[in-house]
């Protein structure tokens, strides 16, 4: 049975009567449910900078009725060499070189009543435990309620995973370091708060995104790690067996543009549904195209001698089944680029498109802010008796860093899943910034789910940040589960129940079901 809890955090005390009416409508919308899933009681959170009893928290810098303000900062989170870059499935080994630095890119917004923070981290994924630690530290230092904070991973594959995978003391020390640096970044963004205005922009860039899952030709089959030939879809199949893409892509680059009231650019928070680009040598640390985009946009938009500096950040959209790689030679020929060349090409092309679009953005002087958060309980696809017996016979003992065959990897994963509880809580979040809505989902969401949320959202503009506030693996739709393929194979990287995408989509739409402000 699905259980959930809500925390709608929005303060009304200093608002004009017509704004209070809108806020009450917003709260009623959340309480009654704008989508399918019905939730429990709604509780109003304390205003930013207030404790449970309404007292100012230690070290808080609470919102003040001074109009809309924004601040941004970057915090370096590059690990020491030697930290292991492995994931649950990928086996990369230790970091041997830093090509470009990793950062936590932070944006704080304050409408005079409510304060929120976005933290976009150059890392593959972040566990809920570390997100909660970072949120709590940020809240202690700034007074921002944890539920007002969104922390996401870009999903670069050239970084450590901020998840405890038993990879040793160096990785655990890096987790502590990264949490502290996230908190430092938000504190510095708040230190930089200044009168600002905010607008929305959108660019279509279909040339960089391709669905990496393809239906197999009817007379062909491939063997999965469990020794079966039941999969009808496959990630990057050879041209000789590929029939057609198994799903759509989302070509939109959506972005928030924030500028000082004198017109100087302050920050851009962009969103694009592209997994990562790659083309990076093993053992090298890199922020991938997310970093290339940010650096290039900062070159293009930063005003001469600007202080504080303009900050660009690229969050990941719903791209669990989308990549920059085409199958076979379908489509126009593409040039062969050296290491790092493709990530720079994609990042720079996106940055230049956004910089051009920024010239026509319509800015709002006093956008209002609202946040809602909920938690739903989802089932775990634990192995049945036959799969568990196969896993016991196939798995090999040894440390997590051991090099394994694909069947051995999935045997190890089956043993992990067998120890997991039958259900786990999944936290969802939604922001309203003027007429812009942002959803946050802690999974690798398939493009078709993200497109459906955008289409059905009642907000004027909507985008979804994936791998936000935790990590719960891939989120295939029920149809994609039926087709099979890598993203559906049971592991810690794909373990939620088959209906999870439908429940998460419904709940996200419910949270995004806010009236237009």
ZIDA-V891449 format. One record per residue. N is the residue number from 1. PSI is psi in whole degrees, 0 to 359 (none if undefined). Layout:
BEGIN
N_PSI, N_PSI
END
This chain:
BEGIN
1_136, 2_133, 3_156, 4_163, 5_152, 6_150, 7_101, 8_120, 9_104, 10_131, 11_143, 12_350, 13_323, 14_16, 15_150, 16_161, 17_320, 18_328, 19_322, 20_321, 21_317, 22_320, 23_319, 24_322, 25_319, 26_314, 27_319, 28_322, 29_317, 30_319, 31_323, 32_337, 33_114, 34_353, 35_213, 36_317, 37_130, 38_134, 39_178, 40_210, 41_150, 42_136, 43_133, 44_131, 45_163, 46_155, 47_153, 48_134, 49_4, 50_145, 51_188, 52_329, 53_9, 54_6, 55_153, 56_130, 57_155, 58_130, 59_11, 60_152, 61_79, 62_160, 63_146, 64_154, 65_61, 66_20, 67_180, 68_133, 69_157, 70_154, 71_150, 72_156, 73_160, 74_149, 75_123, 76_126, 77_27, 78_130, 79_169, 80_150, 81_146, 82_340, 83_137, 84_135, 85_5, 86_154, 87_195, 88_330, 89_311, 90_142, 91_95, 92_326, 93_191, 94_156, 95_131, 96_344, 97_150, 98_112, 99_313, 100_149, 101_152, 102_147, 103_155, 104_114, 105_125, 106_140, 107_125, 108_136, 109_144, 110_118, 111_13, 112_343, 113_320, 114_139, 115_136, 116_163, 117_140, 118_134, 119_113, 120_115, 121_135, 122_82, 123_164, 124_317, 125_160, 126_130, 127_157, 128_324, 129_315, 130_324, 131_315, 132_320, 133_314, 134_316, 135_316, 136_318, 137_318, 138_316, 139_318, 140_322, 141_333, 142_343, 143_357, 144_127, 145_143, 146_324, 147_350, 148_2, 149_129, 150_124, 151_121, 152_161, 153_140, 154_327, 155_24, 156_140, 157_9, 158_49, 159_163, 160_152, 161_130, 162_61, 163_141, 164_100, 165_14, 166_36, 167_7, 168_174, 169_323, 170_319, 171_324, 172_321, 173_324, 174_322, 175_314, 176_317, 177_313, 178_319, 179_314, 180_319, 181_327, 182_314, 183_319, 184_319, 185_317, 186_319, 187_318, 188_325, 189_320, 190_323, 191_331, 192_5, 193_133, 194_156, 195_134, 196_173, 197_162, 198_145, 199_174, 200_142, 201_161, 202_136, 203_141, 204_124, 205_72, 206_344, 207_350, 208_356, 209_133, 210_137, 211_124, 212_351, 213_126, 214_142, 215_142, 216_149, 217_144, 218_329, 219_16, 220_151, 221_156, 222_153, 223_125, 224_176, 225_344, 226_9, 227_19, 228_156, 229_42, 230_349, 231_134, 232_357, 233_151, 234_143, 235_125, 236_56, 237_160, 238_155, 239_328, 240_340, 241_352, 242_133, 243_299, 244_160, 245_143, 246_354, 247_177, 248_182, 249_162, 250_110, 251_4, 252_133, 253_104, 254_147, 255_150, 256_128, 257_127, 258_132, 259_156, 260_160, 261_344, 262_4, 263_351, 264_137, 265_138, 266_313, 267_157, 268_127, 269_107, 270_166, 271_127, 272_137, 273_72, 274_116, 275_293, 276_176, 277_312, 278_211, 279_29, 280_130, 281_147, 282_141, 283_357, 284_138, 285_132, 286_149, 287_2, 288_205, 289_338, 290_315, 291_319, 292_319, 293_311, 294_314, 295_317, 296_318, 297_324, 298_323, 299_320, 300_327, 301_342, 302_129, 303_152, 304_132, 305_30, 306_135, 307_120, 308_160, 309_149, 310_141, 311_126, 312_147, 313_142, 314_114, 315_160, 316_133, 317_197, 318_95, 319_31, 320_337, 321_22, 322_139, 323_182, 324_1, 325_132, 326_156, 327_129, 328_218, 329_29, 330_133, 331_181, 332_150, 333_148, 334_143, 335_150, 336_123, 337_152, 338_176, 339_137, 340_350, 341_318, 342_322, 343_323, 344_318, 345_311, 346_311, 347_316, 348_320, 349_317, 350_318, 351_318, 352_324, 353_318, 354_319, 355_319, 356_316, 357_331, 358_336, 359_339, 360_11, 361_137, 362_119, 363_147, 364_133, 365_328, 366_62, 367_143, 368_155, 369_143, 370_149, 371_141, 372_144, 373_144, 374_170, 375_131, 376_154, 377_126, 378_148, 379_159, 380_135, 381_81, 382_153, 383_145, 384_181, 385_318, 386_316, 387_323, 388_321, 389_318, 390_318, 391_318, 392_325, 393_335, 394_327, 395_152, 396_141, 397_163, 398_174, 399_162, 400_337, 401_358, 402_142, 403_129, 404_158, 405_166, 406_313, 407_323, 408_324, 409_312, 410_337, 411_315, 412_317, 413_321, 414_321, 415_324, 416_314, 417_326, 418_334, 419_351, 420_154, 421_165, 422_335, 423_157, 424_148, 425_139, 426_125, 427_133, 428_156, 429_149, 430_142, 431_148, 432_123, 433_95, 434_237, 435_20, 436_134, 437_138, 438_124, 439_153, 440_121, 441_131, 442_44, 443_169, 444_96, 445_137, 446_151, 447_323, 448_328, 449_315, 450_319, 451_320, 452_320, 453_316, 454_316, 455_321, 456_350, 457_142, 458_351, 459_157, 460_320, 461_137, 462_139, 463_162, 464_130, 465_121, 466_173, 467_43, 468_130, 469_26, 470_186, 471_121, 472_25, 473_188, 474_155, 475_69, 476_154, 477_164, 478_321, 479_319, 480_326, 481_318, 482_325, 483_334, 484_198, 485_168, 486_313, 487_348, 488_347, 489_126, 490_126, 491_174, 492_338, 493_354, 494_89, 495_353, 496_159, 497_159, 498_325, 499_7, 500_319, 501_320, 502_319, 503_319, 504_319, 505_314, 506_317, 507_321, 508_318, 509_323, 510_316, 511_326, 512_358, 513_57, 514_149, 515_150, 516_134, 517_none
END
